[in-house]
Amino acid sequence: MAAAFTSSPTSRRQFLTLLGISAAAVSCGTATAGGGSGTGAQIKTLKYQGSVGAVSLPELAADLGYFEDVKLEWVGNTISGPQDIQSAATGQTHFGSAFNGAVIKLAAAKAPIKAVISSYGSDRYSYAGYFVLEDSPIRSARDLIGKKVGMNTLGAHYQALLDTYLSRNGLSKADAGKVEPLVVPPVNTEQALRQKQIEVGVLTGILRDKAVASGGIRPLFTDVELLGPFSAGTYIMTERFIKQNPDTVRTFTTGVAKAIEWSRTTPREKVVARMTEIVKKRGRNEDTTALQYWRSYGIAETGGRIPDKEFQLWLDWLGERGEIKKGQLKPSDLYTNEFNGYGKG
């Protein structure tokens, strides 16, 4: 298990290197999927990456018929939000989704991107829990000093929430620096926690529910307890693509907004049945077990509209960490609600 762990400085260097590559590629004009045809015709087929055994909001919107004449073209799967938006920034795909802190990092690296609608979040049904063993002496933020916290990646959503928890509970930067975040694959997190290779493990979704059902663990805190319901990630597109394909962007964004609200207002069992049907129809030999645990996309705002606060929180966090210059960006630089027609008119 130890071989799966990655040190924080190495992971951060790798991530920032990728951001630099993304920004350079965009500035050099290599965003091959990102522009229009140059003849006035707008792109109507959007390339994207999916996730194994899961149904994203765009996939749901397409199946519900909300995209009208816009089609989706699956080009592969991803397990990384930063990688997904880097692919969109460099033109390998037309849109991608990631934690808003990762969106900020990519924009700070001079990639000309804009978030157009929220993609996931945390609520009472869909949340991240920071779990310890039932008999663990860890009861407070201060108890985490010198302890290992396993999470799926560093410098993103779960490390941001850990830092926020430590700060809000009075730990100095020096003491917070003694808490050790480590990369552990999500499928191995429960085992690593139970075998005491880590003291805290971040668990979400089906992995969280199965681990809790097995007993012997308890949450130290959850992200929704810490921040209340919030939207954590967004779908981004390049500014060039938005400018050259405004009608397509409007159809995409409004369609995703409709899918968000459909998932909220439709009985859960019908949503799960629709998702299961979508996965089976696409014929990729995927296991649909995880879909049975689906409860919510967790998006806080109606129609996935993006408020300033969903970016300001992480702008402040990254500024405090010195990963971006304070004041370098403001929320309005990072997103637009212009193309979200849900509920208008």
C-alpha positions as CSV (number, residue, x, y, z in Angstrom):
1,M,0.0,0.0,0.0
2,A,2.9,2.4,0.8
3,A,3.8,2.4,-2.9
4,A,0.6,4.1,-3.7
5,F,1.4,7.1,-1.5
6,T,2.8,10.3,-3.2
7,S,4.5,13.1,-1.4
8,S,2.9,16.6,-1.5
9,P,5.8,18.6,-3.1
10,T,6.2,16.0,-6.0
11,S,2.5,15.9,-6.7
12,R,2.3,19.7,-6.7
13,R,5.2,20.0,-9.1
14,Q,3.7,17.5,-11.4
15,F,0.4,19.3,-11.4
16,L,1.9,22.8,-12.0
17,T,4.0,21.3,-14.8
18,L,0.8,20.0,-16.5
19,L,-0.8,23.4,-16.0
20,G,2.2,25.0,-17.7
21,I,1.9,22.6,-20.6
22,S,-1.8,23.3,-20.9
23,A,-1.3,27.0,-21.0
24,A,1.5,26.9,-23.4
25,A,-0.4,24.6,-25.7
26,V,-3.4,26.9,-25.8
27,S,-1.3,30.0,-26.3
28,C,0.5,28.3,-29.2
29,G,-2.8,27.7,-30.9
30,T,-2.9,23.9,-30.6
31,A,-6.4,23.8,-29.3
32,T,-7.6,21.7,-32.2
33,A,-11.0,20.9,-30.9
34,G,-11.5,24.3,-29.4
35,G,-12.4,26.6,-32.3
36,G,-15.1,26.9,-34.9
37,S,-14.7,26.0,-38.6
38,G,-13.9,29.5,-39.7
39,T,-16.9,29.5,-42.1
40,G,-19.5,30.7,-39.6
41,A,-20.8,27.3,-38.9
42,Q,-20.9,26.3,-35.2
43,I,-19.6,23.0,-33.9
44,K,-22.5,20.7,-33.0
45,T,-20.6,17.6,-31.9
46,L,-18.8,18.0,-28.5
47,K,-15.9,15.7,-27.6
48,Y,-15.7,14.8,-24.0
49,Q,-14.3,12.3,-21.4
50,G,-16.5,10.2,-19.2
51,S,-16.2,8.0,-16.1
52,V,-16.5,4.2,-15.9
53,G,-19.8,3.1,-14.6
54,A,-21.1,6.7,-14.1
55,V,-23.4,9.0,-15.9
56,S,-22.3,12.7,-16.1
57,L,-24.8,15.5,-16.4
58,P,-24.1,16.1,-20.1
59,E,-24.6,12.4,-20.8
60,L,-27.9,12.6,-18.9
61,A,-29.0,15.8,-20.6
62,A,-28.2,14.2,-24.0
63,D,-30.3,11.1,-23.2
64,L,-33.2,13.3,-22.0
65,G,-33.2,15.2,-25.3
66,Y,-32.1,18.5,-23.9
67,F,-29.3,19.1,-26.3
68,E,-31.5,19.5,-29.4
69,D,-29.1,19.4,-32.4
70,V,-25.9,19.2,-30.3
71,K,-24.4,15.7,-30.0
72,L,-21.7,14.2,-27.7
73,E,-18.7,12.2,-28.8
74,W,-17.0,10.1,-26.1
75,V,-13.2,10.0,-26.6
76,G,-12.3,8.0,-23.4
77,N,-12.5,8.1,-19.7
78,T,-10.7,10.1,-17.0
79,I,-10.4,9.7,-13.2
80,S,-8.9,13.2,-12.7
81,G,-10.6,16.5,-12.7
82,P,-7.4,18.5,-13.4
83,Q,-6.6,16.2,-16.4
84,D,-10.1,16.6,-17.7
85,I,-10.0,20.4,-17.8
86,Q,-6.4,20.3,-19.2
87,S,-7.8,18.2,-22.1
88,A,-10.4,20.8,-22.7
89,A,-7.9,23.7,-22.5
90,T,-5.6,22.1,-25.0
91,G,-8.4,21.2,-27.4
92,Q,-8.4,17.4,-27.0
93,T,-12.0,17.8,-25.8
94,H,-14.6,20.6,-25.9
95,F,-15.5,20.6,-22.2
96,G,-14.2,19.2,-18.9
97,S,-15.1,19.2,-15.2
98,A,-13.0,19.8,-12.2
99,F,-12.9,21.2,-8.6
100,N,-13.1,25.0,-8.7
101,G,-9.7,25.3,-7.1
102,A,-8.2,23.4,-10.1
103,V,-10.1,25.7,-12.5
104,I,-8.5,28.6,-10.7
105,K,-5.0,27.1,-11.0
106,L,-5.4,26.5,-14.7
107,A,-6.7,30.1,-15.3
108,A,-3.8,31.4,-13.2
109,A,-1.4,29.6,-15.5
110,K,-2.8,31.7,-18.4
111,A,-5.1,29.2,-19.9
112,P,-8.0,31.2,-21.5
113,I,-10.9,29.2,-20.0
114,K,-14.3,30.0,-18.5
115,A,-16.6,27.9,-16.3
116,V,-20.1,27.9,-17.7
117,I,-22.1,25.8,-15.2
118,S,-21.6,23.8,-11.9
119,S,-20.9,20.1,-12.3
120,Y,-21.0,18.6,-8.8
121,G,-21.2,19.5,-5.2
122,S,-21.9,18.4,-1.7
123,D,-25.2,18.1,0.1
124,R,-26.8,15.8,2.7
125,Y,-26.8,13.0,0.1
126,S,-23.6,13.6,-1.8
127,Y,-20.6,14.5,0.4
128,A,-17.1,13.7,1.4
129,G,-16.4,12.4,4.8
130,Y,-13.0,12.4,6.7
131,F,-13.2,9.1,8.5
132,V,-11.2,7.6,11.4
133,L,-11.4,4.3,13.1
134,E,-14.2,4.0,15.8
135,D,-11.7,3.7,18.6
136,S,-9.3,6.3,17.2
137,P,-8.1,9.0,19.7
138,I,-8.6,11.6,17.0
139,R,-11.5,13.8,18.0
140,S,-10.4,17.3,17.0
141,A,-8.4,19.2,14.4
142,R,-5.4,19.5,16.8
143,D,-5.4,15.7,17.2
144,L,-4.4,15.5,13.5
145,I,-1.0,17.0,14.0
146,G,1.6,14.4,12.9
147,K,-1.1,12.2,11.4
148,K,-1.6,10.8,7.8
149,V,-4.7,11.8,5.9
150,G,-5.4,9.7,2.7
151,M,-7.1,11.3,-0.3
152,N,-7.4,10.8,-4.0
153,T,-5.1,13.6,-5.1
154,L,-3.2,16.5,-3.6
155,G,-3.6,20.2,-4.1
156,A,-7.3,19.9,-5.0
157,H,-10.8,19.5,-3.4
158,Y,-10.0,17.3,-0.4
159,Q,-6.8,18.9,0.6
160,A,-8.5,22.3,0.4
161,L,-11.2,21.1,2.7
162,L,-8.7,19.6,5.1
163,D,-6.8,22.9,5.2
164,T,-10.0,24.8,5.7
165,Y,-11.0,22.5,8.6
166,L,-7.6,23.0,10.3
167,S,-7.7,26.7,9.9
168,R,-11.3,27.2,11.1
169,N,-10.4,25.1,14.2
170,G,-7.6,27.3,15.2
171,L,-4.4,25.5,14.0
172,S,-1.5,27.8,13.0
173,K,0.1,27.3,9.6
174,A,3.1,25.7,11.4
175,D,0.9,23.1,13.1
176,A,-1.3,22.6,10.0
177,G,1.9,21.8,8.1
178,K,2.5,18.9,10.4
179,V,-0.6,17.1,9.1
180,E,0.4,14.9,6.3
181,P,-1.9,14.5,3.3
182,L,-1.1,11.4,1.2
183,V,-2.4,10.1,-2.1
184,V,-4.3,6.9,-1.7
185,P,-6.5,5.4,-4.5
186,P,-10.1,5.7,-3.4
187,V,-10.7,1.9,-3.8
188,N,-7.8,1.3,-1.3
189,T,-8.7,4.0,1.2
190,E,-10.9,2.0,3.5
191,Q,-8.3,-0.9,3.6
192,A,-5.5,1.6,4.4
193,L,-7.5,3.1,7.2
194,R,-8.5,-0.2,8.8
195,Q,-4.9,-1.5,8.5
196,K,-3.7,1.7,10.2
197,Q,-1.5,2.8,7.3
198,I,-3.3,6.1,7.5
199,E,-5.1,7.7,10.5
200,V,-7.8,9.5,8.4
201,G,-9.3,8.5,5.0
202,V,-11.5,10.6,2.7
203,L,-14.5,8.5,1.6
204,T,-17.3,9.4,-0.8
205,G,-20.2,7.8,-2.6
206,I,-20.5,4.0,-2.8
207,L,-17.1,3.5,-1.2
208,R,-18.2,5.6,1.8
209,D,-21.6,3.9,2.1
210,K,-20.1,0.4,2.0
211,A,-17.4,1.3,4.5
212,V,-19.9,2.8,6.9
213,A,-22.1,-0.3,6.5
214,S,-19.2,-2.5,7.5
215,G,-18.9,-0.6,10.8
216,G,-15.9,0.3,12.9
217,I,-15.4,3.8,11.5
218,R,-16.8,7.2,12.2
219,P,-16.6,10.6,10.5
220,L,-14.3,13.2,12.1
221,F,-16.0,15.8,9.9
222,T,-17.7,16.1,6.5
223,D,-17.4,18.8,3.8
224,V,-21.1,19.7,4.0
225,E,-20.8,20.1,7.8
226,L,-17.9,22.4,7.3
227,L,-19.2,24.6,4.5
228,G,-22.9,23.8,4.2
229,P,-24.3,22.7,0.8
230,F,-22.1,24.0,-1.9
231,S,-21.2,23.4,-5.5
232,A,-17.6,22.3,-5.7
233,G,-16.8,21.9,-9.4
234,T,-17.7,23.4,-12.8
235,Y,-17.7,22.5,-16.5
236,I,-15.2,24.7,-18.4
237,M,-14.7,25.6,-22.1
238,T,-12.1,27.7,-23.8
239,E,-12.9,31.4,-24.3
240,R,-12.2,30.8,-28.0
241,F,-14.7,28.0,-28.3
242,I,-17.3,30.1,-26.5
243,K,-16.8,33.1,-28.7
244,Q,-17.0,31.0,-31.9
245,N,-19.8,28.7,-30.9
246,P,-22.2,30.7,-28.7
247,D,-25.4,28.9,-29.7
248,T,-23.8,25.5,-29.1
249,V,-22.5,26.7,-25.7
250,R,-26.0,28.0,-24.8
251,T,-27.6,24.7,-25.8
252,F,-25.1,22.7,-23.8
253,T,-25.3,24.8,-20.7
254,T,-29.0,25.1,-20.6
255,G,-29.4,21.4,-21.3
256,V,-27.1,20.6,-18.4
257,A,-29.1,23.0,-16.2
258,K,-32.3,21.2,-17.2
259,A,-30.7,17.8,-16.4
260,I,-29.7,19.1,-12.9
261,E,-33.3,20.0,-12.2
262,W,-34.7,16.8,-13.7
263,S,-32.4,14.8,-11.3
264,R,-33.7,16.9,-8.4
265,T,-37.4,16.6,-9.1
266,T,-37.6,13.0,-10.4
267,P,-38.0,10.1,-7.9
268,R,-34.6,8.7,-7.2
269,E,-35.4,5.2,-8.4
270,K,-36.4,6.6,-11.8
271,V,-33.1,8.6,-12.0
272,V,-31.1,5.4,-11.2
273,A,-33.1,3.4,-13.7
274,R,-32.5,6.0,-16.4
275,M,-28.8,6.1,-15.6
276,T,-28.5,2.3,-15.7
277,E,-30.2,2.3,-19.1
278,I,-27.7,4.9,-20.4
279,V,-24.7,2.9,-19.3
280,K,-26.1,-0.4,-20.8
281,K,-26.9,1.3,-24.1
282,R,-23.4,2.7,-24.6
283,G,-22.0,-0.8,-24.6
284,R,-18.7,-0.4,-22.8
285,N,-19.0,-3.5,-20.6
286,E,-19.3,-1.4,-17.4
287,D,-20.5,-2.5,-14.0
288,T,-23.6,-0.6,-13.0
289,T,-23.5,-1.5,-9.3
290,A,-22.3,2.0,-8.2
291,L,-25.3,3.6,-9.8
292,Q,-27.6,1.9,-7.3
293,Y,-26.0,4.1,-4.6
294,W,-26.5,7.4,-6.5
295,R,-28.5,9.9,-4.5
296,S,-27.6,13.4,-5.8
297,Y,-25.2,15.4,-7.9
298,G,-24.9,17.7,-4.9
299,I,-25.2,21.0,-6.8
300,A,-26.4,23.8,-4.6
301,E,-27.8,26.4,-7.0
302,T,-30.9,26.2,-9.1
303,G,-29.9,25.2,-12.7
304,G,-26.3,25.0,-11.7
305,R,-25.8,28.8,-11.9
306,I,-22.4,29.9,-10.5
307,P,-22.2,32.5,-7.7
308,D,-19.0,34.4,-6.8
309,K,-18.7,32.6,-3.5
310,E,-18.0,29.2,-5.1
311,F,-14.8,30.6,-6.5
312,Q,-13.9,33.2,-3.8
313,L,-13.4,30.6,-1.1
314,W,-10.8,28.8,-3.2
315,L,-9.2,32.0,-4.5
316,D,-8.6,32.9,-0.8
317,W,-7.2,29.4,0.0
318,L,-4.8,29.3,-3.0
319,G,-3.7,32.9,-2.2
320,E,-2.9,31.9,1.4
321,R,-0.9,28.9,0.2
322,G,1.0,31.1,-2.2
323,E,0.0,29.0,-5.2
324,I,-1.5,32.1,-6.9
325,K,-0.9,35.8,-6.3
326,K,-3.4,37.4,-4.1
327,G,-5.7,39.6,-6.2
328,Q,-4.4,38.0,-9.4
329,L,-7.9,36.8,-10.3
330,K,-11.4,37.7,-9.2
331,P,-14.5,35.4,-9.4
332,S,-15.9,37.2,-12.5
333,D,-12.7,36.4,-14.4
334,L,-13.4,32.7,-14.0
335,Y,-17.0,32.0,-14.9
336,T,-20.1,33.2,-16.9
337,N,-23.8,32.5,-16.4
338,E,-24.6,34.2,-19.7
339,F,-25.3,31.0,-21.5
340,N,-27.5,29.3,-18.9
341,G,-31.0,29.9,-20.1
342,Y,-32.7,27.8,-17.4
343,G,-35.6,29.6,-15.9
344,K,-35.2,32.7,-18.1
345,G,-38.0,34.3,-20.1
